[in-house]
Amino acid sequence: MRDYDEVISFLGEWGLFQRLIFFLLSASIIPNGFNGMSAVFLAATPEHHCRVPDSANLSSAWRNHSIPLRLQDGREVSHSCRRYRLAALINYSALGLVPGRDVNLTQLEQESCLDGWEFSQDVYQSTIVTEWNLVCEDDWKTPLTTSLFFVGVLLGSFVSGQLSDRFGRKSILFTTMAVQTGFSFLQIFSINWEMFTVLFLIVGMGQISNYVVAFILGTEILGKSVRIIFSTLGVCTFFAVGYMLLPLFAYFIRDWRMLLLALTVPGVLCVPLWWFIPESPRWLISQRRFKEAEDIIIKAAKMNNLTVPAIIFDPTELQELKPLKQQNVFILDLFRTRNIATITVMFLLLWMLTSVGYFALSLNAPNLHGDAYLNCFLSALIEIPAYITAWLLLRTLPRRYIIAGMLFLGGGVLLLIQVVPADYFALSIGLVMLGKFGVTSAFSMLYVFTAELYPTMVRNMAVGITSMASRVGSIIAPYFVYLGAYNRILPYILMGSLTVLIGILTLFFPESFGTSLPETFEQMKKVKGFRSRKNTREPMETEEHPKVLITAF
């Protein structure tokens, strides 16, 4: 009995067919990059202050002093949510009194922005914040908008795998692509914040489902050696490319509705991929649809200029070529012993807090000093060397030390930001980007580390459950950014402290590098430290070595 990889070994690893699949599936990830971070610009909050109606009978002096000052980050700025009581100002103006000389402004009564707000258009022409006045008493809606997008990501990650198992990889890939693009387009016609947010949640569901199914399809079609590169450099770097396109689009399109329209165009351009990306032959075989699987393999052989064997699937093998029945496992199996339960709880914390750091740093990039679009672009650009570094480190070094080292790097430089003088903007931005590099690199290694520590019977469930914790982290992350409105340094202190803390926690994990993958819970208990360095290259070359989904999502 030959397995699937033996059956298609005659196709080779890197022919024209494999290259086409690699780049087309990677390209389908690009829209995920800018949709995943689009809230950075769609929900940006420009500088604002209370509107003073033009009809108010005020002198120019009183109009210029109608907004009280407040202290923020050591400097005085105009208050965003209060103004001096307009009736009193009109009275003082009519009497010819001069603000600051005849009237002590600090003793004047204040009121809320009864006539709305005036928003600066220096950076953004319009956002959902300016459209629906999501400031002051309603400023809580801004981080909630982003959090609900990630709630959609959480829900989508529950259903994407099951849907693709039932209906096929290709059909669900393009269905979720259509959901992501279609509901993004519908957001353009939102009449209120509630409608926008509900649609944004559905976009989040399509976004992660598209991402996961594209990854599954690629790993099932591509050969062993190419799978590792696809799941690291392919998927992740093309996600980063999409992320880098976001500030480019936003720089030239400052209106949020027009920006959303522009962001839907790449999704529409992916439609022709339907005629180039095949269904997964592995999935077809699992559904007993051998003829369709053979047709795809024959087409791939012709594309690679190879001779097709007379018989691809031996009739005697067809009854055997089906998925093996797996032993029933339950989530409680991840807590069946003290050792396994400890590792599971540690992984849940590691995933969640690393995710908080990654998404908070990404969402906060436009709030850094300087050009918001350039800062967002740099935040995306730094991910490419982070993914390449992670891939290189995973090939040669122990997992817990490289993950902890990257977390110490990321958290340490974030903590240094508080001692940088306020006017050293370039240094602060450089430290933030270095912190993003460390956190992103560590984040991208968690799938491999998690999959290598758990035994085969619960490996998929363990990766799924622990990665769910990262969705929880992404839901929390916008509120770390929200704290920056009150204190510029506070988010970095919190992120840096938590990142260093989980870096220390990582050192207490057992080591998985250079050991065979555990098949049973008993073998899992023995995977400790560096006790066995035998067969260090063996896992790198086996089918089960789970170099899977090395990505921030």
C-alpha positions as CSV (number, residue, x, y, z in Angstrom):
1,M,0.0,0.0,0.0
2,R,1.5,3.3,-1.1
3,D,0.6,6.6,0.5
4,Y,-0.4,9.7,-1.6
5,D,3.0,11.2,-1.7
6,E,4.4,8.0,-3.2
7,V,1.7,7.9,-5.8
8,I,2.5,11.5,-7.0
9,S,6.2,11.3,-6.5
10,F,6.7,11.2,-10.3
11,L,5.5,14.9,-10.5
12,G,8.6,16.1,-8.7
13,E,8.7,18.9,-6.1
14,W,9.1,22.2,-8.0
15,G,7.8,21.9,-11.5
16,L,5.7,24.5,-13.3
17,F,2.5,23.1,-11.8
18,Q,3.9,23.5,-8.2
19,R,5.3,26.9,-8.9
20,L,1.9,28.1,-10.2
21,I,0.0,26.7,-7.2
22,F,2.6,28.2,-4.8
23,F,2.3,31.7,-6.2
24,L,-1.4,31.8,-7.0
25,L,-2.4,30.6,-3.5
26,S,0.1,33.0,-1.9
27,A,-1.3,35.8,-4.1
28,S,-4.8,35.0,-2.8
29,I,-3.6,35.8,0.7
30,I,-2.8,39.5,-0.3
31,P,-6.3,40.8,0.3
32,N,-6.2,39.2,3.8
33,G,-3.3,41.5,4.6
34,F,-5.0,44.8,4.1
35,N,-8.5,43.6,5.2
36,G,-7.0,42.4,8.5
37,M,-5.5,45.8,9.3
38,S,-7.9,48.1,7.5
39,A,-9.4,49.4,10.8
40,V,-6.1,51.2,11.3
41,F,-7.3,53.8,8.8
42,L,-11.1,53.2,8.5
43,A,-11.5,53.8,12.3
44,A,-8.7,56.3,12.8
45,T,-9.5,59.2,15.1
46,P,-8.3,62.6,13.8
47,E,-7.6,65.5,16.1
48,H,-10.8,67.2,17.1
49,H,-12.4,69.8,19.4
50,C,-15.9,71.1,20.2
51,R,-17.6,73.0,17.4
52,V,-18.5,76.6,18.1
53,P,-21.4,77.5,15.7
54,D,-20.7,80.3,13.2
55,S,-24.0,81.8,14.3
56,A,-22.6,82.4,17.8
57,N,-22.0,86.1,18.3
58,L,-18.4,85.9,19.5
59,S,-15.4,88.2,18.9
60,S,-12.4,86.6,17.3
61,A,-10.6,86.7,20.7
62,W,-13.3,84.8,22.5
63,R,-13.8,82.3,19.6
64,N,-10.0,81.5,19.8
65,H,-10.3,81.0,23.5
66,S,-13.5,79.0,23.5
67,I,-11.8,75.6,24.0
68,P,-10.1,74.9,27.4
69,L,-6.6,73.5,27.5
70,R,-5.5,70.2,29.2
71,L,-2.2,68.6,29.9
72,Q,-1.3,65.5,27.8
73,D,2.1,63.8,27.7
74,G,3.6,66.9,29.4
75,R,2.3,69.5,27.0
76,E,-0.8,71.6,26.9
77,V,-3.3,70.8,24.1
78,S,-6.9,71.8,23.3
79,H,-9.5,69.7,25.1
80,S,-11.2,67.3,22.7
81,C,-14.5,66.9,24.6
82,R,-15.2,70.1,26.5
83,R,-15.7,73.8,25.7
84,Y,-16.4,76.9,27.9
85,R,-20.1,77.4,28.4
86,L,-21.2,79.2,25.2
87,A,-23.8,81.4,26.8
88,A,-21.2,82.9,29.2
89,L,-18.7,83.5,26.3
90,I,-21.4,85.3,24.3
91,N,-22.2,87.5,27.3
92,Y,-18.5,88.4,27.9
93,S,-17.9,89.1,24.3
94,A,-20.9,91.5,24.2
95,L,-19.5,93.3,27.2
96,G,-16.2,93.8,25.4
97,L,-14.2,91.9,28.0
98,V,-10.8,90.4,26.9
99,P,-10.1,86.7,27.7
100,G,-7.2,86.2,30.0
101,R,-7.0,89.8,31.0
102,D,-10.5,90.7,32.2
103,V,-11.7,87.1,32.7
104,N,-9.8,84.3,34.4
105,L,-10.4,81.4,32.0
106,T,-9.6,78.7,34.5
107,Q,-12.7,79.7,36.6
108,L,-15.1,79.6,33.7
109,E,-17.8,76.9,33.7
110,Q,-17.4,74.2,31.0
111,E,-19.9,72.1,29.0
112,S,-19.8,69.2,26.6
113,C,-19.8,69.5,22.8
114,L,-23.5,70.3,22.4
115,D,-23.0,71.4,18.8
116,G,-20.8,68.5,17.7
117,W,-17.1,68.4,16.8
118,E,-14.7,69.9,14.3
119,F,-12.3,67.3,13.0
120,S,-8.9,68.0,11.5
121,Q,-8.5,67.0,7.9
122,D,-4.7,67.3,7.8
123,V,-4.3,63.5,7.8
124,Y,-7.8,61.9,7.1
125,Q,-10.5,63.4,5.0
126,S,-13.1,61.2,6.6
127,T,-13.2,58.0,8.8
128,I,-16.1,56.2,10.5
129,V,-15.1,58.2,13.6
130,T,-15.8,61.5,11.8
131,E,-18.9,60.1,10.0
132,W,-20.7,59.0,13.2
133,N,-18.9,61.1,15.9
134,L,-17.3,58.2,17.7
135,V,-15.5,60.4,20.2
136,C,-15.8,61.5,23.8
137,E,-18.8,59.6,25.3
138,D,-18.9,57.3,22.3
139,D,-15.1,56.7,21.9
140,W,-15.5,53.2,23.3
141,K,-17.1,52.2,20.0
142,T,-13.8,52.7,18.1
143,P,-11.8,49.8,19.8
144,L,-15.0,47.8,19.9
145,T,-15.2,48.0,16.1
146,T,-11.8,46.4,15.7
147,S,-12.5,43.9,18.5
148,L,-15.7,42.7,16.8
149,F,-13.8,42.2,13.5
150,F,-11.5,39.8,15.5
151,V,-14.6,38.2,17.0
152,G,-15.5,37.4,13.4
153,V,-12.0,36.0,12.9
154,L,-12.6,33.8,16.0
155,L,-16.0,32.5,14.7
156,G,-14.6,32.0,11.2
157,S,-11.7,29.9,12.5
158,F,-14.3,27.6,14.1
159,V,-16.1,26.8,10.9
160,S,-13.6,27.1,8.1
161,G,-11.9,23.7,8.6
162,Q,-15.2,21.8,8.9
163,L,-16.7,23.5,5.8
164,S,-13.7,22.7,3.7
165,D,-13.7,19.1,4.9
166,R,-17.3,18.8,3.9
167,F,-17.6,20.8,0.7
168,G,-14.1,20.8,-0.7
169,R,-11.1,23.2,-0.4
170,K,-11.5,25.0,-3.7
171,S,-15.2,25.8,-3.4
172,I,-14.9,27.1,0.2
173,L,-11.7,29.1,-0.7
174,F,-13.6,31.1,-3.3
175,T,-16.8,31.3,-1.3
176,T,-15.0,32.8,1.7
177,M,-13.1,35.1,-0.7
178,A,-16.4,36.3,-2.0
179,V,-17.7,36.8,1.5
180,Q,-14.7,38.9,2.4
181,T,-14.9,41.0,-0.7
182,G,-18.7,41.2,-1.0
183,F,-19.3,42.3,2.6
184,S,-16.4,44.8,2.4
185,F,-18.2,46.3,-0.5
186,L,-21.5,46.4,1.4
187,Q,-19.8,48.3,4.2
188,I,-19.5,51.2,1.8
189,F,-23.2,51.7,2.1
190,S,-23.4,51.6,5.9
191,I,-25.9,54.1,7.2
192,N,-24.7,53.9,10.9
193,W,-22.0,52.5,13.1
194,E,-24.1,49.4,14.0
195,M,-24.5,48.4,10.4
196,F,-20.8,48.9,9.6
197,T,-19.8,46.8,12.6
198,V,-22.0,43.9,11.9
199,L,-20.7,43.8,8.3
200,F,-17.2,44.1,9.6
201,L,-17.7,41.0,11.8
202,I,-18.8,39.0,8.8
203,V,-15.7,40.3,6.8
204,G,-13.6,39.0,9.7
205,M,-15.2,35.5,9.3
206,G,-14.5,35.4,5.6
207,Q,-11.0,36.8,6.1
208,I,-9.7,34.0,8.4
209,S,-11.6,31.3,6.5
210,N,-10.1,32.3,3.2
211,Y,-6.6,32.4,4.9
212,V,-6.9,29.0,6.5
213,V,-8.4,27.2,3.5
214,A,-5.8,28.6,1.2
215,F,-3.1,27.3,3.6
216,I,-4.8,23.8,3.7
217,L,-5.1,23.6,-0.1
218,G,-1.5,24.6,-0.6
219,T,-0.1,22.1,1.9
220,E,-2.2,19.3,0.4
221,I,-1.2,19.9,-3.2
222,L,2.5,20.8,-2.7
223,G,5.2,18.3,-2.0
224,K,6.9,17.7,1.4
225,S,9.9,20.1,0.9
226,V,7.8,22.9,-0.6
227,R,5.1,22.7,2.1
228,I,7.5,24.2,4.7
229,I,8.5,27.1,2.5
230,F,4.8,27.7,1.5
231,S,3.6,27.7,5.1
232,T,6.3,30.1,6.2
233,L,7.7,32.4,3.5
234,G,4.9,32.0,1.0
235,V,1.8,32.6,3.1
236,C,3.3,35.0,5.6
237,T,5.3,37.2,3.3
238,F,2.3,37.6,0.9
239,F,0.2,38.5,3.9
240,A,2.8,41.2,4.7
241,V,2.7,42.4,1.1
242,G,-1.0,42.9,1.4
243,Y,-0.4,44.7,4.7
244,M,2.1,47.0,3.0
245,L,-0.4,47.8,0.3
246,L,-2.9,49.1,2.9
247,P,-1.0,52.4,3.8
248,L,-0.3,52.9,0.1
249,F,-4.0,52.8,-0.8
250,A,-4.9,54.9,2.3
251,Y,-2.3,57.6,1.4
252,F,-3.9,58.3,-1.9
253,I,-7.5,57.7,-0.8
254,R,-8.3,59.7,2.3
255,D,-12.1,59.1,2.4
256,W,-13.1,55.9,4.2
257,R,-15.8,54.8,1.7
258,M,-13.6,55.3,-1.3
259,L,-10.8,53.4,0.5
260,L,-13.1,50.5,1.2
261,L,-14.1,50.5,-2.5
262,A,-10.4,50.4,-3.5
263,L,-9.7,47.5,-1.1
264,T,-12.4,45.4,-2.7
265,V,-10.8,45.6,-6.2
266,P,-8.0,43.0,-5.5
267,G,-10.6,40.5,-4.2
268,V,-12.5,40.9,-7.5
269,L,-9.2,40.4,-9.4
270,C,-8.8,37.0,-7.7
271,V,-11.9,35.6,-9.5
272,P,-10.0,34.3,-12.6
273,L,-7.9,32.2,-10.2
274,W,-10.9,29.8,-10.1
275,W,-9.8,28.4,-13.6
276,F,-6.1,27.9,-12.5
277,I,-6.3,26.6,-8.9
278,P,-7.5,22.9,-8.8
279,E,-9.3,21.1,-6.1
280,S,-7.1,19.2,-3.6
281,P,-6.5,15.6,-5.0
282,R,-6.1,14.5,-1.4
283,W,-9.6,15.7,-0.5
284,L,-11.1,14.1,-3.7
285,I,-9.5,10.8,-2.7
286,S,-11.0,11.1,0.8
287,Q,-14.4,11.5,-0.9
288,R,-13.7,8.4,-3.1
289,R,-13.6,10.6,-6.2
290,F,-10.6,9.0,-7.7
291,K,-11.3,9.8,-11.4
292,E,-11.3,13.6,-10.6
293,A,-8.1,13.3,-8.6
294,E,-6.4,11.4,-11.5
295,D,-7.5,14.1,-13.9
296,I,-5.8,16.8,-11.8
297,I,-2.6,14.7,-11.5
298,I,-2.5,14.0,-15.2
299,K,-2.9,17.7,-16.0
300,A,-0.1,18.5,-13.5
301,A,2.2,16.0,-15.2
302,K,1.5,17.5,-18.6
303,M,2.2,21.0,-17.3
304,N,5.5,19.7,-15.9
305,N,6.3,18.0,-19.2
306,L,6.4,14.6,-17.6
307,T,5.2,11.2,-18.8
308,V,2.1,10.0,-16.9
309,P,2.3,6.4,-15.6
310,A,0.0,4.0,-17.2
311,I,-1.7,3.4,-13.8
312,I,-1.7,6.2,-11.2
313,F,-4.0,4.5,-8.6
314,D,-3.7,0.7,-8.7
315,P,-7.2,-0.8,-8.5
316,T,-6.0,-3.1,-5.7
317,E,-5.1,0.0,-3.7
318,L,-8.3,2.0,-4.2
319,Q,-10.1,0.2,-1.4
320,E,-7.2,1.0,1.0
321,L,-6.6,4.6,-0.1
322,K,-8.9,6.4,2.4
323,P,-8.3,8.3,5.6
324,L,-7.5,6.2,8.6
325,K,-10.0,6.2,11.4
326,Q,-8.7,8.2,14.2
327,Q,-9.2,7.5,17.9
328,N,-11.8,9.7,19.5
329,V,-10.3,12.5,21.5
330,F,-11.8,15.2,23.6
331,I,-10.7,18.6,24.8
332,L,-10.3,17.3,28.3
333,D,-7.5,15.1,27.0
334,L,-5.3,18.2,26.9
335,F,-5.6,18.3,30.7
336,R,-5.6,14.5,31.5
337,T,-2.3,14.7,33.6
338,R,-0.7,17.4,35.6
339,N,2.2,17.6,33.0
340,I,-0.1,17.9,30.0
341,A,-2.4,20.4,31.8
342,T,0.5,22.6,32.8
343,I,1.8,22.6,29.2
344,T,-1.6,23.4,27.8
345,V,-2.2,26.3,30.2
346,M,1.2,27.7,29.5
347,F,0.6,27.5,25.7
348,L,-2.8,29.3,26.2
349,L,-1.1,32.2,27.9
350,L,1.8,32.2,25.4
351,W,-0.5,32.4,22.4
352,M,-2.9,35.0,23.9
353,L,-0.2,37.4,25.2
354,T,2.0,37.2,22.1
355,S,-1.1,37.9,20.0
356,V,-1.9,40.9,22.2
357,G,1.6,42.3,21.5
358,Y,1.5,41.7,17.8
359,F,-1.9,43.2,17.1
360,A,-1.5,46.1,19.5
361,L,1.7,47.1,17.9
362,S,0.2,46.8,14.4
363,L,-2.9,48.7,15.2
364,N,-1.0,51.4,17.1
365,A,1.5,52.1,14.3
366,P,-0.4,55.2,12.9
367,N,-0.5,56.8,16.3
368,L,3.3,57.0,16.4
369,H,4.9,60.4,15.9
370,G,5.4,61.4,12.3
371,D,3.6,60.3,9.1
372,A,0.9,57.7,9.9
373,Y,1.1,56.1,6.5
374,L,4.9,55.7,6.6
375,N,4.7,54.2,10.1
376,C,2.1,51.7,9.1
377,F,4.2,50.7,6.0
378,L,7.3,50.2,8.2
379,S,5.2,48.1,10.6
380,A,4.2,45.9,7.7
381,L,7.7,45.8,6.1
382,I,9.4,44.7,9.3
383,E,7.3,41.5,9.2
384,I,9.2,40.1,6.2
385,P,12.6,39.9,7.8
386,A,10.9,38.6,11.0
387,Y,9.4,35.7,9.1
388,I,12.6,34.9,7.3
389,T,14.5,35.0,10.6
390,A,12.0,32.7,12.2
391,W,12.3,30.2,9.3
392,L,16.1,30.2,9.5
393,L,16.1,29.8,13.3
394,L,13.6,27.0,13.3
395,R,15.9,25.0,11.0
396,T,18.8,24.9,13.4
397,L,18.1,26.0,17.0
398,P,16.1,24.8,20.0
399,R,12.6,26.1,20.0
400,R,12.1,27.4,23.5
401,Y,15.4,29.4,23.5
402,I,14.8,31.1,20.1
403,I,11.1,31.9,21.0
404,A,12.1,33.2,24.4
405,G,15.0,35.2,22.9
406,M,12.7,36.9,20.4
407,L,10.2,37.7,23.2
408,F,12.9,39.1,25.4
409,L,14.1,41.2,22.4
410,G,10.6,42.5,21.6
411,G,9.5,43.1,25.2
412,G,12.9,44.6,26.3
413,V,13.0,47.3,23.6
414,L,9.3,48.2,24.3
415,L,10.2,48.8,27.9
416,L,13.1,51.0,26.9
417,I,10.7,53.4,25.1
418,Q,9.7,55.0,28.5
419,V,13.3,56.2,29.1
420,V,13.6,57.8,25.6
421,P,13.2,61.6,25.7
422,A,9.9,62.7,24.3
423,D,11.5,64.6,21.4
424,Y,13.6,61.7,20.2
425,F,10.9,60.5,17.8
426,A,13.1,58.5,15.4
427,L,14.6,56.5,18.3
428,S,11.1,55.7,19.7
429,I,9.8,54.6,16.3
430,G,12.9,52.5,15.8
431,L,12.4,50.7,19.1
432,V,8.8,50.1,18.4
433,M,9.7,48.5,15.0
434,L,12.4,46.4,16.7
435,G,9.8,45.3,19.2
436,K,7.4,44.4,16.4
437,F,10.2,42.4,14.8
438,G,10.8,40.3,17.9
439,V,7.1,39.7,18.7
440,T,6.2,38.8,15.1
441,S,9.1,36.4,14.8
442,A,8.2,34.7,18.0
443,F,4.5,34.6,17.0
444,S,5.4,32.9,13.7
445,M,7.1,30.1,15.5
446,L,4.3,29.1,17.9
447,Y,2.5,26.8,15.5
448,V,5.6,24.6,15.0
449,F,6.5,24.6,18.7
450,T,2.9,23.6,19.7
451,A,2.6,20.9,17.1
452,E,5.9,19.3,18.0
453,L,5.1,19.0,21.7
454,Y,1.7,17.3,21.6
455,P,1.2,13.6,20.6
456,T,-0.4,12.7,17.3
457,M,-3.9,11.9,18.6
458,V,-4.4,15.4,20.0
459,R,-2.0,17.4,17.9
460,N,-4.5,19.1,15.6
461,M,-6.9,19.8,18.5
462,A,-4.1,21.2,20.6
463,V,-2.9,23.6,17.8
464,G,-6.5,24.6,17.2
465,I,-7.4,25.3,20.9
466,T,-4.2,27.1,21.7
467,S,-4.3,29.2,18.5
468,M,-7.9,30.1,19.6
469,A,-6.3,31.9,22.5
470,S,-4.5,34.2,20.0
471,R,-8.0,35.2,18.7
472,V,-8.9,36.2,22.2
473,G,-5.6,38.2,22.4
474,S,-6.5,40.0,19.1
475,I,-9.9,40.9,20.6
476,I,-8.3,42.5,23.6
477,A,-5.5,44.2,21.7
478,P,-7.5,47.3,20.5
479,Y,-8.0,48.3,24.1
480,F,-4.2,48.4,24.7
481,V,-4.1,51.0,21.8
482,Y,-7.1,52.8,23.5
483,L,-5.0,53.4,26.6
484,G,-2.6,55.4,24.5
485,A,-5.2,58.2,24.4
486,Y,-4.6,58.7,28.1
487,N,-0.9,58.1,28.3
488,R,1.4,57.6,25.3
489,I,3.8,55.3,27.2
490,L,1.3,53.1,29.1
491,P,0.6,50.6,26.2
492,Y,4.3,50.0,25.7
493,I,4.9,49.4,29.4
494,L,2.1,46.9,29.5
495,M,3.0,45.1,26.3
496,G,6.7,45.1,27.1
497,S,6.1,43.7,30.6
498,L,3.7,41.0,29.4
499,T,6.0,40.0,26.6
500,V,9.1,39.6,28.9
501,L,6.9,37.7,31.3
502,I,5.8,35.1,28.7
503,G,9.4,35.0,27.5
504,I,10.4,33.7,31.0
505,L,7.4,31.3,30.9
506,T,8.7,29.9,27.6
507,L,11.9,28.7,29.2
508,F,9.9,26.3,31.4
509,F,8.5,24.4,28.4
510,P,10.1,21.0,27.5
511,E,12.3,21.1,24.3
512,S,11.1,19.6,21.1
513,F,14.0,20.2,18.7
514,G,16.0,17.2,17.7
515,T,13.5,14.7,19.0
516,S,10.9,12.5,17.3
517,L,7.3,13.6,17.4
518,P,5.5,12.0,20.3
519,E,2.8,9.5,19.3
520,T,1.4,8.9,22.7
521,F,0.8,10.8,25.9
522,E,3.5,8.7,27.6
523,Q,6.1,9.8,25.0
524,M,5.0,13.4,25.5
525,K,5.9,13.2,29.2
526,K,9.5,12.2,28.2
527,V,10.1,15.1,25.9
528,K,12.1,17.1,28.4
529,G,15.0,19.5,27.8
530,F,17.9,18.2,25.8
531,R,18.0,14.6,27.0
532,S,17.9,13.1,23.5
533,R,19.7,14.7,20.6
534,K,19.6,11.5,18.4
535,N,18.1,11.6,14.9
536,T,18.2,15.4,14.9
537,R,17.6,15.6,11.2
538,E,15.0,12.9,11.1
539,P,11.9,15.1,12.0
540,M,12.9,17.6,9.3
541,E,12.4,15.1,6.6
542,T,9.3,13.2,7.7
543,E,5.8,13.8,6.6
544,E,4.5,14.3,10.1
545,H,6.9,17.0,11.0
546,P,4.3,19.8,11.5
547,K,5.8,22.9,9.9
548,V,2.3,24.2,9.7
549,L,0.8,27.7,9.5
550,I,3.7,29.7,10.6
551,T,1.8,33.0,10.7
552,A,0.5,35.7,12.8
553,F,-3.0,34.6,12.1
